[in-house]
Structure formats: C-alpha cells, structure tokens
Amino acid sequence: MDDKMAGRTKEQWLWQTYGEGVRDGLKDTPRRAFRMIHRFHETSIKEIRAEWKDYPGVFDYSYKYAVAHMYASTRPKFIDGLLKEFPKDQRTWLTVRNDDIYSFRWADPRFAREFITQMPGSDVVRGFYMGPDGYCWGRDFISKPAGEGPPPLVMQKQWFSFMLWGRLSYDQTLTDAHFQQVLAAHFPGVPADQLLTAWSAASRVFPEITRFLWGNIDLKWLPEANLSHPRHKGFYTVRHYVEGETMPGEKNISIREWRDRLEKKSSFDGVVTPPQVAANLRHDADEALSGVTVIAGQKSPTSISRELTATLGDITAFAHIGRYYAAKIEAACELAMFDSTGKSEHQQAAIAKLEEALGHWRAYAAAYTKQYQQPLLYNRVGWVDMVKLTDQAAVDINIARDWKPGSVKYSPPSGKKRGNIFGQ
C-alpha cells in the first residue's frame, strides 16, 4: 500500500476501514463480541494505539516471532525490543512461521520444549499459532503416490510433529520417555529409544544450518534445497557461505568474523564458530544414519510398514544434506583462509571438501527423489529439482579453482545492535 492515501496514513486507513466498520456493525448487534487482531508489521505501538484508541472490544496484536524460520533458534531475539515498550493492558499472538520444512517428518521434543518454554509469558502473549506462508497444509502432494486413493493429509503425515508442538504447548513437563512410549505404540517392535534418538538428531540439521546461514524471510532461504529465490541468490554457492551472515541474536559467528578473530588471535569464548557448526552437523548426521542402520537391521523388509519406511527415508535425507552442509562450511573456511593468505594448501583443501560435498548432495538427491516428486513449484523460491541442483553443487568446485585471493573484505561489528526486528 502507498504510504499516503488521499491524505491518510496506512494506519488511519485501517482504522477508518476496519475499526469504523466494526463500530457500525455493533450498532445493530451491540452484544456481539468482536476481537480485533492487528498484525505488528511495518508499524509501531504508538501509532496503532493512537488510531485505535476508540476500538470497542478486545484488541490484540500479532507478531512474527521467528520471522519465517521457527526451526532455527529456540529463543528468537527479534521480539526483545518490542517487549520493552509493550502496553500493560494488551496482549499479542505469536506468529510462528514454518517456512523451513515442507517435505520431511520432523521430530525433536527437546527443541520444541525449549522453544515453547522460552516464549514471553502470559503478561504479554495471548497464545501462538504456527504454519507455513507459502504451502497449504491440505493433502500431501509432495510425496510420491503410495497405493490407491487420495494422498494423506499433511496433518496425518506429520502426526508426530504436530503432537509434539500441541502437547508440549500445554504441558512442558512431558519427558522424552513419554514420546518414546508413543512411538513404541505406533511402531510395534521398533526400538523406540533408538528411533527417537536418530529422528531428533536428523531434525537438528535445519536449525543448525539456518542459525549459521541466515536468510530472514522465506524467499531468501529454503534449507531443504540450499536455495533462495532466483532474484535473491538462487542456489547458495560456496562464495555465499564465505560472505554469509548468521542469525541475529545468536552465538554463531560468520566465516569472515571467524577468520578475522583467528588472524588477530582473538578469543572464541562464548561464540559458536563455523568449524563447530560443521562438527555439529556431522555428529547429528552420523547419529541419524547409525540409528537408521540399526533399526532397519533389526526388522525384516516385510515387517517394516510403509510409514516406517518413509520415516526412515526422511531421517536419511536429513542426514545426507546435513553432511553436505558440513562439508560446504569446511570448504568455505578453507577458501576464506586461501583468500587471506594465498596459500595453495587451503585452496586444495577447499576443493577436496567441495568434491566431498558434491557426493553428499548426490546421495541427498537420491534419498529425496526416492519418495518425493520432482520438480516441485514452491510459492516463494520457484521450481525446485534436487537432481538438477546437483549441477549447481558441482559449480562450487570451479568457484574454488578460480578463486582470486583478496576478494573478500570484512569490517568487524561496530558494537551497535545489528538488524531490525526482522534481522534485515
């Protein structure tokens, strides 16, 4: 919308259209309760309260709590500035956006528990709702057809994820052992503890990489494909990793800051370095694949249900892309050092890591296409084809071979708060 419309601001237009509309309606039905939820986006508390002071009912707000990525930090910091000025007599709903996971089944009770527990309290928050912006939770059109009849609902496919978020929202004291019992009942004969351990490890991959390589809104980052909209960056190359920024408010530091501290022999206390991120990704991927191997080896092929097969397939895919991200971060670190020192051993190490990453991408594409259709049109990043993206993953090797030292600059943070409430 234009900033000025016939002499009105956006907020004035909203009040005169919706606020006055509600007041007109209440003249005929004065006993009707009408809750207004006003999205807090590109506006301010002061402006909203000034224009809506005469609203005749409950007036709440809606805040993008984690911007577009609920699967990143368990305590997003974007709301902190708002909390300092939030009115004592009003509440907000938290918009919890899942623009991270469309295909895979997710399951990490510890992450969900910590995320919910660390939300602002009831003195500020009315409640929260979660969901994707560019994907409809209707029927699962992403998976390949499995038998006759219509595909299952996303709510059925993602039953365990929805159960985690739903039950933990009401009772954060529910333990992992409780959810193991649920899995044991749902998948008879399967070692539920090993399944939950492997599944949780796999589910940590996307939060780990998204905290490290931050693209605040959905069109800037799709962790399922290392991808953004073509008008942004498209497929994230190894140069994008070298030059990338981390999630605001987190302990992660970028590759450029890591290199700067390394060269200045500065302390790494209290931060998460890129090599640590890569190590975490490798650990989680290894734990996930080890669990899949154990579970698959304990049951004959005929005794494994279709749902368990698909679940293990998702865990496997998570693990392969986790290994890809780990090798790519390691390669970017080597390239950053080659850029600074000109020493060829860093360049050769980067090339070797990127060749490894390419192998992991091929394994990921094979695991993905085994049970998911390709290509798929996404509302925010466009067409996605994991197999065709293999060519993009291979381009990184040439980028490393052609790299010219001295092409990446870095200025240390000034100490001021970086980014606005949306991390931009």
N, C-alpha and C positions, 0 to 999 in steps of 0.2 A: 504494500500500500504506500501511496505517496506520503511524505512527511506532513504535508499540509493539504487539506481537502476542503475547499470553499471556506478557508479561514479557520478550519478546525484541526486540532492535532489528532493523531490516531486515537489517543485515549478519550478525547472529547467525543469523537465519532462513535467509539464503542459504547460510552455511557448513553449518548443520545439515541443510539440504535437499540442496544440490548437492555440497558438499565431502564430507560424510559418505557421500552416495550413491556418489560416485566411489570412496571408500575401501572401501566394502562391495563394489562391483563388482570391484575389484582383488584382493580376497581369492580370488576364483575364477579370475581371469586376471591373475596378478601381473606378467606380462611385457608387458602392454598399456601402450603409451604414451598418455597422455591429457593433452592440452594444454587448460588452462582459460584462457579469455579473459574477464576481468571488466570490464564497462563502467564507466568512470570518470564517474559522473553522480550528483550529489547525495550524494556520499560523500567520503572522504578516504583518502590513502595510509596514514596512521596507523591508522585503523580497519580498513581492509582487511587490512593486514599483521598486525594483532593477531589477527583472527579466522581468517585463512587460513594461519597460520604452520605448520600441520601438513599442508598440501596435498602429496600425494606425486607431484609431477610438475612440468612446466613451467607457470609461472603468469605470464600476460601481462595487460596492460590494453588498453582500447580508449578512445580519446579523440576527442571531436567537435572536430576540428582547426579547422574554419572555421564552427562551429555548423551552420547549414543552407545556407550560401552559399559554395560553392567558387569561384563566379565573382564575386569581389569583390576581395579583396586577394591579391597573390602571396605575402605573408608575414603571415598572421593572427597576432595577438599573444596570443590567448587562452591559449595553452599556456605562455607565458613564466613565469607564477607557479609552475606545476607543475614546470617544469624545475629550479627551484631546490631542490626537495625530493625529486626523483625518486630512488628507490633505485638504487644502482650495480649491483645484481645482478639487476635485472628490466628488461623492455622493454615498450613499448606499441605497439599498432597505431593508426594514424591513420584515423579515420572521416572520409572526405571526402565531404560531402553535396552533391549536386547537386539542390537544390530551386529552381533558377533557370530552367532551360531544359528544357522538355518538347517543344515543337513544332519549333524551328528547328535546323538543322545549324550547329554551332559549329566554328570553325577559327582558332586563334591560337597558332601554335607558340611565339612569344616568351612569352606568358602562361604556357603550360603548362611551358615550360622553367624560367622563373624560379620558378614555384610549387614545382616538384619540387626544384630546386637549393637552395632556401632552407628546406626541411624540416629539422627536427632530425636529427642524424646517427645512425649505427647504434649508438652508445653508449646511445641512448635508444629509438630507433624500431626495431621489428621489420619493419615494412612499412606499406603503406596499402592501403585498398580504397575505392572510390568508388561512389556510386549515389544514387538518389532515395529518399526515405522514403515518399512518397505516390503513386508511379507505378511501374508494373511494366514493366521492360524486356523485354517479350514482343513481340507483334506491334504494329505501328504502327496503332493505332485512331484516332489523331488526324487523320491525313491523309485527304483525300477519296479514294474508291476510284479506282484507276488501272488499268483493264483487268480481265481475268478472273483468277480465282484468289485465294488468300488475300493479304492485305496483307503487305508485307515485315516482317522482324524489325527492331526498333529498332537492333539491332547492325549490320544491313545498311544501314539508312538513315543512321546516324551513323558509318559506317565510318571516315571521315577523322578525326573527333574521337577515337574510340577508339584509332586508330592513333597519333595524336599523344601521347596520355597513356601508352599502352603502351610505345611505342618510346623516348620520352624518359625514361621511368622507369628504363630500363636503360642508356641512353646519352644524356647531356645534351649531348654534343658534336655531335650531329646538327644540321646547319645548316638554315636556311630553304630554301637551294638544294636540299637533298636532298628536301624535301617538295614543292618545285616540280616536281621530276622525277617524283615520284609522281603529282601532278595532271596533268602532261603526258601520262603513260602512260594515266591513267584517262579523261581527256577529250581525245582526239586532236584536234589542230587548234586548240585553245583556247590563248590566250596565258597560260600557267600563272603567270607572274610577276604579271600584272595580276589574275588570278583570286585568287591568294593575298593580294595586297595589299588588294583590295576585301573579301575574305572576312574577313581579320584585322581590318580597320577596323570592319566591322559587328559582329564578335564582341567588340569592346572596349566596346560600348554598355552592356551589362548590368553589367559590373564597375564602370564609371564611375558609373552611377546608383546602384548598390547601396552603394558606399562613401559616397556622399553622403546617401542617404535610407535609413538603416539600420533594418531590421526583422529582428531576430536570428533568429527561427525561421520555418519555412515558412508558418505561418498568418498571419504578420504582413507578409509581403512576397512577391509574385509579380511579378517585373519584366516578364513577358510581358504583363501586363494592368494595371499600376499599381494593384495590388489586394491587399487582405488579407481575412481572414475578416470577414463582416458584424458579428460580435461584437467585432471589434477596431476597425478604422476603415472597412472596406469599401473603396470607391474613394478613393484618396488625393486630396483636394482641394487647391487652392492654399493654403488655410489650413494644412493638414497640412505642406505644404512650408515655409511660413514658420516653423512651430513645430517642425519636424523636427530630429532628431539625426543625427550622422554616425557612421560605423563606428568603434568604439573602437580606439585604437592607430594610426589613420591620420592623415595630414596634413590631411585635409579639415576645414574648419570649417563650422558651420551658418550659416544665413542670419541668425539673431539675433546670433550672435557676430560675423559679418562686419559687420553694421550697427553693433554696439557699437564695434568697432575703428575703423570708418570715422568715426563721430561723435567718438570720442576722439582721432582722428588717430594711432592706434597702428600699429605695424609689421605688415605682412603677410608678412614674411620667414619662410620655412620652412613655410608653410601653403599649402593649395590652397583658393582662395576659390570661392564659388558661381558668380560670373561665369566663372571659369576652367573650372569643370566644364561649364558651358553651352557655352563655346567649344570644349572638347574634344569634346563630343558633336556639335556642329555640324560640326566638322572631320572626325570619323570618319564621320558620316552622308553628308557631301558626297563623301568619298573612296570610300565604298562605292557610292553611286549612280553616280558617274562611271565606276567600273570596270564596273558592270553595263551601262551605256550603251555603253561601248567594246566589251565582249565580245559583247553582243547584236548590235551593228552590224557586226561582222566575220564573222558567220555567217548564212546564210540560215535562215529559220524551219524549213525541212525538215531542215536539218543539225544542229539543236540537239536533243540527246537529251532524253528525258523527265526524266532525273535532273539534267541540267544546268539545265533549265528550273526545276525545283523548287529547286535550289541557288540560282540567281539570284533566285528568288522569296523565299527566306529572307533573302538579303542585303538585298533591297529592303525587306522588312518590318522587319528590324533597323534600317535607316536611317530609315524613317518614324517609328518610335517613338522613335528617338534624337533626331530633330528635335522631336518632341512634348515629350520631357523637357527639352530645351534651352530651348524657348520657355516652358515652365512654370516652370522655375527663374528665368529672367529676369523673368517676371511676378511671381513671389513676391518677388524682390529689390525690384522697384518698389513692391509693396504694403507691404513692410516699411518702406521709406522714407516712403511715404504715411502709414503708421501712426504713424511717429515725428514727421514734420514737418507733416502735414496739407496739404501742397502738392498741388493737384489734378493738376498735370502728371505726378506719379508715378502717381496713380490711373488717369489716361487712358492712360499708357504700359503699365500693367499690363493694362488691358482690351484694348488692341491686341495685346499679346503672347498673351493668352489666346484671342483670336479666331484668331490665327495657330496656336496650339497645337491648337485645335479642328479646323482644316483638316488639320493633320498627323495627328490621330487618325483622321479620316475616311479619309485615304489609307492609314493603317496598317490600319484595319479592312477596307478593300477588298483590300489585299495579303494580309492574313491569311486572309480567307474565300475568296480565290481558290483556295487549295489545302488549307485546313483546315476541318474540320467545326465547326459551331456549333449550339446551345450544347454545352459540354463540362462534365462534372461532375468537379471536382478534389477529391481526398481531403481537402485542407487548407483551401482557400478557398471551396469550394462551386461553384455554377454560374458559368460564365464565358461571356459572349457579347460579343465585341468590338464588334459592331454596336450592340447595346443600350447598351453602355457609352458610346457617343457622347453619349447624353443626359446621362450623368454628367459627361463632359468639358465639356459646354455649361454646366452649373451653375456652373462656376468663374467665368464671366463675370458672372453675377448676384452671386456672392460678392464679387467685386471692386467692383461698382457699389454694393453695400450696405455696404461696409466702413466701420467706425467707427474713426477714429484713436484710438490709445492703448489698443488691446485686446490687444496682445502685449507681455508683460513678459519680461525677461531678467536673469538673475543670472550674472555671469562665473564660470567654473570656480574652485573653491577651491584647486586645485593638487593635490588628492588624486586618486588613481587612480580614474577613473570606470568603474563597471560591474564585474560579477563576470566569471568566465571565460566566461560566455555573453553578455556585453555587456548584461545586464539591469540 
